[in-house]
Amino acid sequence: MKILVIHGPNLNMLGKREPEHYGSVSMEAINQSLTELAQQFDVEIEAFQSNIEGEIVTKIQAALEQGKPYHGIILNAGAYTHTSIALRDAITCINVPVIEVHLSNIHAREEFRHKSLIAPVCKGQIAGFGAESYLLALKYFINQVISK
């Protein structure tokens, strides 16, 4: 099984940026935790980060390419969650389940963060559990394969 993890804009600044909302864990540490959990179940993690919307769209579309059979995508679209119709459309183009994740509880923050444009086309949304949000998404994908 292969899972793609996409970190959107500003997530490369984790550990330095607003720790009261995002915690003190770096993106690299999140990727390491995901890799460690994945290895226990013979799952491969591919992590990608971009601050550029089009690069994220291209990466999502690559899930359709032969030779890159992703079983799932864990997506923290950052601020693009609330603004990007392009990301929403890219998700609808692929036949790969996407779980939207957020470190903070977007519903308990500023009103503009309450609406996710991508949530309706994702398998689910996990928010508010810090770095554990990513691990919960990975556990979902692992459990789906184990239960089959």
C-alpha positions, 0 to 999 in steps of 0.5 A: 500500500502506498499513501501520499501525504500532501502538506500545503502552504506554510506547513514547512514552517511548522514548529516555528509558526503560531505554536498556540495553533499548530504546536511545536512539531515540525513537518519533518517530525510529522513525516517521520512519525507517519513513516514509522507507523507505516513501516509497521504495516508494510505501507509506503509513505510519500510526502510532498510539500508546496506553497504553490497551489498549482504544484499541489493540483499537479501532485493530486492529478499524478495519482492517476498516473500508471506506476503510482498507485496511491491507495489514499491521500492525506491532504493538509491543504492549509489556507487553500482548504478555504479558497481553492476550487482548483484543489476541489476539482483535482480531488474529484478528477481522481479515483483515490480517497482523500482525507483532509487533515488539519492540526488545529480545529478549524471550526473553533477558529476565525469564521473564514476558516470554518468553511472547507471547499474540499471537505465535500469531495473528501472521504472525511476530515480530521481536525484539531488533534495536532500532529495526531490528525495525520496519524489518525488518517493513516490509521484509517487507510491501514485499517481499510486494507487490514479489514479486507 
